[in-house]
C-alpha cells in the first residue's frame, strides 16, 4: 500500500480543492492539452460544481467518461450527457466513449467503486484483466443493476492505468472497508486487480 493514500472524512469542497491543485500542476507541466477520465453516477457532480469559478484553463482539458451506459446522450442514465452539461459550459471538451475510441494517456484517472468492487463498468462477472489487449470494451453486467439496466461501454484496466495519477472517491463505511481490503490484497475483485497493477500514486478520499 506504499503508493496508496487514504484520506477519511473528505468533503466535496476538499476534493474539489485537491482536483484544482492537481489539474493546475498538470496544465503547467504540459505546453498542450491534457486529458482526464472521470466517473459517472451521482458522486462526481457536486465535486465538479466546486470547480466552477476556478482559474483552470478548461479549454486545454479533454474529459473522457471512464464508462457509460449505452443509451442516447439525452437519456437520464447517460454519463457523457451529464458530464457535458457540467463541464462544456466551462470550456472543456468532452469525448463520448465508443467501442472504436482510442483513449489517450491521462493526466488523471478518477474512479468510483461499486459495493461489489467494480470500477468503471468492469464488474466481477466480466473478469477484467490487467493484460487486456483492448482499451475499450462493451460489457453486459450480470446481474444488471436495477437502477441502470443497460449494457455498458467501459475503459479497460490498461487504459485506466495509463495515467499520471489515480483518484478514488469512496462514500460509505462498507465501501471504504472493501477498498481497504482490496488495497491490502485481501480479495481479487476488479478494484483489487487495478490497485495491484497501479504503478502511479493512488489517492482515495472517503
C-alpha positions as CSV (number, residue, x, y, z in Angstrom):
1,X,0.0,0.0,0.0
2,X,3.0,2.3,-0.2
3,X,1.6,4.2,-3.2
4,X,-2.0,4.4,-1.9
5,X,-3.1,7.3,0.4
6,X,-6.5,7.0,2.0
7,X,-7.9,10.2,3.5
8,X,-11.1,9.8,5.5
9,X,-13.7,12.4,6.1
10,X,-13.1,14.5,2.9
11,X,-15.8,16.9,1.9
12,X,-16.8,17.7,-1.7
13,X,-15.1,21.0,-1.2
14,X,-11.9,19.4,0.0
15,X,-11.8,17.1,-3.1
16,X,-12.6,20.0,-5.5
17,X,-9.6,21.9,-4.0
18,X,-7.4,18.8,-4.5
19,X,-8.6,18.5,-8.1
20,X,-7.9,22.1,-8.8
21,X,-4.4,21.9,-7.5
22,X,-3.6,18.7,-9.4
23,X,-5.1,19.9,-12.7
24,X,-3.3,23.2,-12.3
25,X,0.0,21.4,-12.0
26,X,-0.7,19.1,-14.9
27,X,-1.6,22.1,-17.1
28,X,1.6,23.9,-16.0
29,X,3.8,20.9,-16.9
30,X,2.3,20.5,-20.4
31,X,2.5,23.0,-23.2
32,X,-0.5,21.5,-24.9
33,X,-3.8,20.0,-23.9
34,X,-4.3,17.3,-21.2
35,X,-6.9,14.5,-20.9
36,X,-8.6,13.2,-17.8
37,X,-11.2,10.5,-17.2
38,X,-13.9,10.8,-14.6
39,X,-16.7,8.5,-13.4
40,X,-20.5,8.9,-13.8
41,X,-23.0,8.3,-11.1
42,X,-24.0,10.9,-8.6
43,X,-20.8,11.4,-6.6
44,X,-18.7,13.5,-9.1
45,X,-21.1,16.3,-9.9
46,X,-21.2,18.1,-6.5
47,X,-17.4,18.0,-6.5
48,X,-17.2,19.3,-10.1
49,X,-19.6,22.1,-9.1
50,X,-16.9,23.2,-6.7
51,X,-14.6,23.9,-9.6
52,X,-16.9,26.5,-11.2
53,X,-15.2,29.8,-10.9
54,X,-11.7,28.3,-10.7
55,X,-8.9,29.7,-12.8
56,X,-8.4,26.3,-14.6
57,X,-7.9,26.6,-18.4
58,X,-10.7,24.2,-19.2
59,X,-10.1,24.8,-23.0
60,X,-7.0,22.7,-22.7
61,X,-8.7,19.8,-20.9
62,X,-10.4,16.9,-22.6
63,X,-12.7,14.9,-20.4
64,X,-13.5,11.2,-21.0
65,X,-16.0,9.2,-19.1
66,X,-14.5,6.0,-17.7
67,X,-17.6,4.2,-18.7
68,X,-21.1,4.8,-20.0
69,X,-24.5,3.3,-20.4
70,X,-25.4,2.5,-24.0
71,X,-28.2,5.0,-24.2
72,X,-28.7,8.3,-26.1
73,X,-26.8,11.2,-24.6
74,X,-30.0,12.9,-23.6
75,X,-31.1,9.9,-21.6
76,X,-31.0,10.4,-17.8
77,X,-28.7,7.4,-17.5
78,X,-26.1,8.8,-19.8
79,X,-22.8,9.6,-18.2
80,X,-21.4,11.7,-21.1
81,X,-24.6,13.7,-21.2
82,X,-24.2,14.7,-17.6
83,X,-20.5,15.4,-18.0
84,X,-21.2,17.6,-21.0
85,X,-23.8,19.6,-19.0
86,X,-21.3,20.1,-16.1
87,X,-18.1,20.9,-18.0
88,X,-18.7,22.0,-21.5
89,X,-20.1,25.4,-20.3
90,X,-16.7,25.9,-18.6
91,X,-14.9,25.3,-22.0
92,X,-13.8,21.7,-21.6
93,X,-14.0,19.2,-24.5
94,X,-16.0,16.1,-23.6
95,X,-15.3,12.9,-25.5
96,X,-18.0,10.3,-25.9
97,X,-16.9,6.7,-25.3
98,X,-17.4,4.3,-28.2
99,X,-16.1,0.8,-28.9
100,X,-13.7,2.3,-31.5
101,X,-12.4,5.2,-29.3
102,X,-8.7,5.5,-28.8
103,X,-8.1,6.7,-25.2
104,X,-5.1,8.9,-24.6
105,X,-2.6,9.0,-21.8
106,X,-4.5,10.6,-18.9
107,X,-3.2,13.3,-16.5
108,X,-5.8,11.9,-14.0
109,X,-7.8,8.8,-13.8
110,X,-10.7,9.4,-11.4
111,X,-12.7,6.3,-10.4
112,X,-15.6,5.3,-8.1
113,X,-16.2,1.8,-6.8
114,X,-19.4,-0.2,-6.5
115,X,-20.4,-2.2,-3.5
116,X,-19.3,-5.4,-5.4
117,X,-15.9,-4.0,-6.1
118,X,-16.4,-2.9,-9.7
119,X,-14.7,0.1,-11.2
120,X,-15.9,1.9,-14.3
121,X,-18.2,-0.8,-15.8
122,X,-15.7,-3.6,-15.1
123,X,-18.0,-5.8,-13.0
124,X,-16.8,-9.0,-11.3
125,X,-18.7,-11.1,-13.9
126,X,-16.7,-9.6,-16.7
127,X,-13.4,-10.9,-15.3
128,X,-11.4,-7.8,-16.2
129,X,-7.7,-8.5,-16.9
130,X,-4.7,-6.3,-16.3
131,X,-3.2,-7.5,-19.6
132,X,-6.4,-6.9,-21.6
133,X,-5.3,-6.2,-25.2
134,X,-8.2,-3.8,-25.7
135,X,-8.6,-0.4,-24.3
136,X,-12.4,-0.2,-24.6
137,X,-14.9,-3.0,-24.2
138,X,-18.7,-3.4,-24.5
139,X,-20.0,-5.1,-21.4
140,X,-23.2,-6.6,-20.0
141,X,-23.2,-6.6,-16.2
142,X,-24.7,-9.7,-14.6
143,X,-26.8,-9.0,-12.7
144,X,-27.9,-5.8,-14.4
145,X,-28.2,-3.1,-11.8
146,X,-31.8,-2.3,-11.2
147,X,-31.1,1.5,-11.2
148,X,-29.4,1.3,-14.6
149,X,-30.3,-1.9,-16.5
150,X,-28.3,-1.2,-19.6
151,X,-25.3,-2.6,-21.5
152,X,-22.2,-0.6,-20.9
153,X,-19.1,0.6,-22.7
154,X,-16.0,0.9,-20.5
155,X,-12.3,1.7,-20.5
156,X,-10.3,-1.4,-19.6
157,X,-7.8,-1.7,-16.8
158,X,-4.8,-1.0,-19.1
159,X,-6.5,2.2,-20.4
160,X,-7.3,3.3,-16.9
161,X,-3.8,2.7,-15.7
162,X,-2.3,4.8,-18.5
163,X,-2.3,7.9,-16.2
164,X,-0.1,10.1,-14.1
165,X,-2.3,9.9,-11.0
166,X,-5.3,7.9,-9.7
167,X,-8.1,9.3,-7.7
168,X,-10.9,7.4,-5.9
169,X,-13.8,8.9,-4.1
170,X,-15.5,6.3,-2.0
171,X,-18.6,7.1,0.1
172,X,-19.9,4.9,2.9
173,X,-18.2,2.8,5.6
174,X,-18.9,-0.5,3.8
175,X,-17.3,0.6,0.6
176,X,-14.4,2.2,2.4
177,X,-13.7,-1.2,4.2
178,X,-13.9,-3.0,0.9
179,X,-11.5,-0.6,-0.8
180,X,-9.0,-1.0,2.1
181,X,-9.3,-4.8,1.8
182,X,-8.6,-4.6,-1.9
183,X,-5.7,-2.3,-1.3
184,X,-4.1,-4.9,1.0
185,X,-4.7,-7.7,-1.5
186,X,-7.3,-9.4,0.6
187,X,-9.6,-10.0,-2.4
188,X,-9.5,-10.4,-6.2
189,X,-12.2,-8.0,-7.1
190,X,-11.8,-5.7,-10.1
191,X,-10.7,-2.8,-7.8
192,X,-8.1,-5.1,-6.2
193,X,-6.7,-6.1,-9.6
194,X,-6.5,-2.4,-10.6
195,X,-4.7,-1.4,-7.4
196,X,-2.3,-4.2,-7.5
197,X,-1.2,-3.2,-11.1
198,X,-1.1,0.5,-10.4
199,X,2.4,2.0,-10.5
200,X,1.4,5.6,-10.1
201,X,0.2,7.3,-6.9
202,X,-3.4,6.5,-5.8
203,X,-5.3,8.9,-3.6
204,X,-8.6,7.8,-2.1
205,X,-10.9,10.2,-0.4
206,X,-13.6,8.6,1.8
